[in-house]
């Protein structure tokens, strides 16, 4: 009987000891978990990126201060609401589909993607979102506001469209290049003057590819002067047609500047002046021929008289004066 009582007492002692140890272990585990949760809560709350935790039923259970600053809402206004309330209709279907596929296979959807959201003031803003799926089907979302970048991209697109409209409407041969002289855009007139089939045939080529080889060094020197010292002006070059023929062009250049006033691109206005040059050369030849003819008449041993259509003498050579006795100042006499 005594042995049985001792055995029972020992059993209870050992059970109590194990229970205390198990309780202590559990308390320690709970303490570690609480400390871990507190640590991650502090990291979540103080993260510079906007963050939110989404429950499986699509409700927002937690957001940090950076999220509130980005969206303009307080935590109380956001927590408990559905994430779909904060998304414009045009993005809802895509995000719901991503969410559905993520529940089946997290690797079946992008980890990062752009979307739009409502700011509290009603403005639609742009964000880049990263999603991490947890084992309990909750999702941790991290956001970066890219509204300014998207607006800059939109302004750039609008600016390029304006350039394109101007180029398409311009009768001038206009070419826009980067700062290295590589062609970015060209007007239809420029495409035609150089004998290209379309814009794509010009894009990426150097502006000097359309100048004869003998003048390319001079062209590059002029571009360098423009970059380094701002020296610009009208220049005359020999253009190179795609079929290999030459023609005379007149080129004026200018910078296109960025928002900070720094040169970012170059614009070249080109004109085919071949016809004008030919006309100038023909005029020069005609003037030279007239000068030669005038000298020949002056020195001719034959009497020469030139009249207008009414018969009034407008010119006599020295031989006429010698033969008739009429001086050059009396040449206005009318011939009958």
C-alpha positions as CSV (number, residue, x, y, z in Angstrom):
1,X,0.0,0.0,0.0
2,X,2.8,2.4,0.9
3,X,4.6,1.5,-2.3
4,X,1.5,2.3,-4.3
5,X,1.1,5.7,-2.6
6,X,4.8,6.6,-3.3
7,X,4.3,5.6,-7.0
8,X,1.3,7.8,-7.4
9,X,3.0,10.7,-5.7
10,X,6.0,10.3,-7.9
11,X,3.8,10.1,-11.0
12,X,2.0,13.4,-10.1
13,X,5.4,15.0,-9.3
14,X,6.8,14.1,-12.7
15,X,3.6,15.0,-14.5
16,X,3.6,18.4,-12.8
17,X,7.2,18.9,-13.7
18,X,6.6,18.1,-17.3
19,X,3.5,20.4,-17.3
20,X,5.4,23.3,-15.9
21,X,8.2,22.7,-18.4
22,X,5.6,22.6,-21.3
23,X,3.9,25.7,-20.0
24,X,7.2,27.5,-19.7
25,X,8.1,26.4,-23.2
26,X,4.7,27.6,-24.5
27,X,5.1,30.9,-22.7
28,X,8.5,31.3,-24.1
29,X,7.3,30.5,-27.6
30,X,4.4,33.0,-27.2
31,X,6.9,35.6,-26.0
32,X,9.1,35.0,-29.1
33,X,6.1,35.2,-31.3
34,X,4.9,38.4,-29.7
35,X,8.4,39.9,-30.0
36,X,8.6,38.7,-33.6
37,X,5.2,40.2,-34.4
38,X,6.1,43.4,-32.7
39,X,9.4,43.5,-34.7
40,X,7.6,43.0,-38.0
41,X,4.8,45.4,-37.0
42,X,7.5,48.1,-36.4
43,X,9.2,47.3,-39.7
44,X,5.7,47.4,-41.5
45,X,4.7,50.6,-39.8
46,X,7.9,52.5,-40.4
47,X,8.6,51.3,-43.9
48,X,9.1,54.2,-46.4
49,X,7.2,52.2,-49.0
50,X,3.4,52.2,-48.9
51,X,2.2,48.8,-47.6
52,X,-1.1,47.0,-47.0
53,X,-2.2,43.6,-45.9
54,X,-5.2,42.1,-47.7
55,X,-7.3,39.3,-46.3
56,X,-8.6,36.4,-48.4
57,X,-12.0,38.0,-48.5
58,X,-10.4,41.1,-50.2
59,X,-10.7,43.4,-47.2
60,X,-7.8,45.6,-46.1
61,X,-6.7,44.6,-42.6
62,X,-3.6,46.8,-42.1
63,X,-1.9,49.7,-43.8
64,X,1.1,51.8,-42.8
65,X,1.6,55.5,-42.5
66,X,3.3,55.7,-45.9
67,X,0.2,54.2,-47.5
68,X,-2.0,56.8,-45.8
69,X,0.3,59.6,-47.1
70,X,0.2,58.2,-50.6
71,X,-3.6,57.7,-50.8
72,X,-4.7,60.6,-48.6
73,X,-6.9,58.4,-46.3
74,X,-6.5,57.7,-42.6
75,X,-6.1,54.1,-41.4
76,X,-9.6,54.2,-39.9
77,X,-11.0,55.1,-43.4
78,X,-9.2,52.3,-45.1
79,X,-9.1,49.3,-42.7
80,X,-12.1,47.0,-43.2
81,X,-12.8,48.3,-46.7
82,X,-12.5,46.2,-49.8
83,X,-9.4,46.9,-52.0
84,X,-11.8,47.1,-55.0
85,X,-13.3,50.3,-53.6
86,X,-10.0,52.1,-54.2
87,X,-9.5,50.9,-57.8
88,X,-10.9,52.6,-61.0
89,X,-13.2,50.3,-63.1
90,X,-10.7,50.0,-66.0
91,X,-8.2,48.1,-63.7
92,X,-10.7,46.1,-61.6
93,X,-11.1,43.1,-64.0
94,X,-7.3,42.7,-64.5
95,X,-6.6,42.8,-60.8
96,X,-9.4,40.4,-59.9
97,X,-8.0,38.0,-62.6
98,X,-4.5,38.3,-61.1
99,X,-5.9,37.6,-57.6
100,X,-7.8,34.5,-58.8
101,X,-4.8,33.1,-60.6
102,X,-2.5,33.9,-57.6
103,X,-4.8,31.8,-55.3
104,X,-4.2,28.8,-57.6
105,X,-0.6,29.3,-58.5
106,X,1.4,32.3,-57.2
107,X,3.9,31.9,-60.0
108,X,1.2,32.3,-62.7
109,X,1.0,36.1,-62.3
110,X,3.6,39.0,-62.3
111,X,5.2,39.8,-59.0
112,X,5.2,43.5,-59.9
113,X,2.7,45.4,-62.1
114,X,1.3,48.9,-62.6
115,X,-2.3,49.9,-61.8
116,X,-4.3,53.0,-61.0
117,X,-6.0,53.9,-57.7
118,X,-8.2,56.6,-56.3
119,X,-6.7,59.3,-54.1
120,X,-9.0,60.6,-51.4
121,X,-9.4,63.9,-53.4
122,X,-10.8,61.9,-56.3
123,X,-7.7,62.1,-58.4
124,X,-6.7,58.9,-60.3
125,X,-3.0,58.1,-59.6
126,X,-0.6,55.5,-60.8
127,X,1.3,53.0,-58.8
128,X,3.7,50.1,-59.2
129,X,2.7,47.2,-56.9
130,X,4.6,44.2,-55.5
131,X,2.6,41.3,-54.1
132,X,3.8,38.6,-51.7
133,X,1.4,35.7,-50.9
134,X,1.5,34.4,-47.3
135,X,0.8,30.8,-46.3
136,X,-2.5,31.8,-44.7
137,X,-3.7,33.2,-48.1
138,X,-3.2,36.8,-46.9
139,X,-1.3,39.1,-49.2
140,X,1.3,41.8,-48.4
141,X,1.2,44.6,-50.9
142,X,3.9,47.2,-51.4
143,X,3.3,50.3,-53.5
144,X,5.4,53.0,-55.2
145,X,3.6,56.1,-56.5
146,X,4.7,56.5,-60.1
147,X,2.2,59.2,-61.0
148,X,4.8,61.8,-61.7
149,X,6.8,59.5,-63.9
150,X,3.6,58.5,-65.8
151,X,2.7,62.1,-66.4
152,X,6.2,62.8,-67.6
153,X,5.9,59.9,-70.0
154,X,2.5,61.2,-71.2
155,X,3.9,64.7,-71.7
156,X,6.8,63.2,-73.7
157,X,4.4,61.3,-75.9
158,X,2.3,64.4,-76.4
159,X,5.4,66.4,-77.2
160,X,6.5,63.7,-79.7
161,X,3.1,63.7,-81.3
162,X,3.3,67.5,-81.7
163,X,6.7,67.2,-83.3
164,X,5.3,64.5,-85.6
165,X,2.3,66.7,-86.6
166,X,4.6,69.6,-87.3
167,X,6.9,67.4,-89.3
168,X,4.1,65.9,-91.3
169,X,2.6,69.3,-92.1
170,X,5.8,71.1,-92.9
171,X,6.9,71.7,-96.5
172,X,10.5,71.9,-95.2
173,X,12.9,69.0,-95.0
174,X,13.2,68.7,-91.1
175,X,15.2,66.1,-89.3
176,X,15.5,65.6,-85.5
177,X,18.5,63.8,-84.1
178,X,20.0,62.9,-80.8
179,X,23.1,64.7,-79.5
180,X,25.3,62.2,-81.5
181,X,23.5,63.1,-84.7
182,X,21.5,59.8,-85.0
183,X,18.2,60.5,-86.7
184,X,15.1,60.1,-84.5
185,X,12.4,61.7,-86.6
186,X,12.1,63.0,-90.2
187,X,9.5,65.0,-92.1
188,X,7.9,63.5,-95.3
189,X,9.7,66.2,-97.2
190,X,13.1,65.1,-95.8
191,X,12.3,61.5,-96.6
192,X,11.5,62.5,-100.2
193,X,14.5,64.8,-100.7
194,X,17.0,62.0,-99.8
195,X,15.1,59.4,-101.8
196,X,14.1,57.1,-98.8
197,X,11.1,54.9,-99.0
198,X,9.8,55.7,-95.6
199,X,10.8,57.0,-92.1
200,X,12.1,53.7,-90.9
201,X,14.8,53.8,-93.6
202,X,16.2,57.0,-92.1
203,X,15.7,56.3,-88.3
204,X,19.0,55.4,-86.6
205,X,21.2,56.6,-89.4
206,X,23.6,59.4,-88.8
207,X,22.8,62.8,-90.3
208,X,26.2,62.6,-92.0
209,X,25.2,59.5,-94.0
210,X,23.3,61.9,-96.2
211,X,26.3,64.2,-96.9
212,X,29.0,63.2,-99.4
213,X,32.1,61.6,-97.7
214,X,34.3,64.6,-98.7
215,X,32.2,66.9,-96.5
216,X,31.4,64.7,-93.5
217,X,34.4,65.9,-91.5
218,X,33.3,69.6,-92.0
219,X,29.8,68.6,-91.0
220,X,30.9,67.0,-87.8
221,X,33.1,70.0,-87.0
222,X,30.2,72.3,-87.4
223,X,28.1,70.1,-85.0
224,X,30.9,70.1,-82.5
225,X,31.1,73.9,-82.7
226,X,27.4,74.1,-82.1
227,X,27.6,71.8,-79.0
228,X,30.7,73.4,-77.5
229,X,30.3,77.1,-78.3
230,X,26.8,77.5,-79.5
231,X,27.9,78.6,-82.9
232,X,25.1,78.1,-85.4
233,X,24.3,79.3,-88.8
234,X,23.3,78.5,-92.4
235,X,25.7,76.1,-94.1
236,X,25.9,74.8,-97.6
237,X,26.7,71.1,-98.2
238,X,26.5,68.5,-100.9
239,X,23.7,66.1,-100.1
240,X,23.8,62.4,-100.9
241,X,20.7,60.9,-102.4
242,X,19.9,57.2,-101.7
243,X,20.5,56.5,-105.4
244,X,24.1,57.9,-105.1
245,X,23.4,61.2,-106.9
246,X,24.5,64.6,-105.5
247,X,22.6,67.8,-104.9
248,X,23.2,71.0,-103.1
249,X,21.5,71.6,-99.8
250,X,21.3,74.4,-97.3
251,X,21.2,73.4,-93.7
252,X,20.2,75.4,-90.6
253,X,20.5,73.8,-87.2
254,X,19.2,74.4,-83.6
255,X,19.0,72.6,-80.3
256,X,15.9,71.2,-78.7
257,X,16.3,71.7,-74.9
258,X,14.9,69.7,-72.0
259,X,13.0,71.0,-69.0
260,X,16.3,72.2,-67.4
261,X,17.2,74.1,-70.5
262,X,20.0,71.7,-71.5
263,X,20.4,70.6,-75.1
264,X,18.8,67.1,-75.5
265,X,18.3,66.8,-79.3
266,X,19.2,68.7,-82.5
267,X,16.9,69.8,-85.3
268,X,18.2,70.3,-88.8
269,X,16.1,72.2,-91.4
270,X,17.4,71.2,-94.9
271,X,16.5,72.8,-98.2
272,X,17.3,71.6,-101.7
273,X,18.9,74.6,-103.3
274,X,20.1,72.8,-106.5
275,X,17.7,74.8,-108.7
276,X,18.7,78.1,-107.2
277,X,22.4,77.2,-107.5
278,X,21.9,76.3,-111.1
279,X,20.1,79.5,-111.8
280,X,22.9,81.5,-110.0
281,X,25.5,79.7,-112.1
282,X,23.6,80.3,-115.3
283,X,23.2,84.0,-114.4
284,X,26.9,84.2,-113.6
285,X,27.7,82.6,-117.0
286,X,25.4,85.0,-118.8
287,X,26.9,88.0,-117.1
288,X,30.4,86.7,-118.0
289,X,29.3,86.2,-121.6
290,X,27.8,89.8,-121.7
291,X,31.0,91.2,-120.3
292,X,33.0,89.3,-123.0
293,X,30.6,90.4,-125.7
294,X,30.8,94.1,-124.5
295,X,34.6,94.0,-124.7
296,X,34.5,92.4,-128.2
297,X,32.0,95.1,-129.5
298,X,34.1,97.9,-127.9
299,X,37.2,96.6,-129.6
300,X,35.5,95.6,-132.9
301,X,36.9,97.1,-136.1
302,X,33.3,97.1,-137.4
303,X,30.9,99.9,-136.8
304,X,28.3,98.7,-134.2
305,X,25.1,100.4,-133.2
306,X,22.5,99.0,-130.7
307,X,19.0,100.5,-130.6
308,X,15.9,99.8,-128.6
309,X,12.6,98.6,-130.3
310,X,11.6,102.2,-131.0
311,X,14.8,102.8,-133.0
312,X,16.5,105.0,-130.4
313,X,20.3,104.5,-130.3
314,X,21.3,103.1,-126.9
315,X,24.9,102.1,-127.7
316,X,27.6,102.9,-130.3
317,X,31.1,101.5,-130.3
318,X,34.3,103.6,-130.8
319,X,34.4,102.6,-134.5
320,X,31.0,104.1,-135.1
321,X,32.2,107.4,-133.6
322,X,35.3,107.3,-135.7
323,X,33.3,106.7,-138.9
324,X,30.4,109.1,-138.4
325,X,31.8,111.8,-136.2
326,X,29.0,111.3,-133.7
327,X,30.3,111.0,-130.1
328,X,29.0,108.5,-127.6
329,X,27.0,111.2,-125.7
330,X,24.9,111.8,-128.9
331,X,23.9,108.2,-129.3
332,X,20.3,108.8,-128.2
333,X,19.6,110.0,-131.8
334,X,16.7,108.1,-133.4
335,X,17.5,106.0,-136.5
336,X,15.0,106.6,-139.4
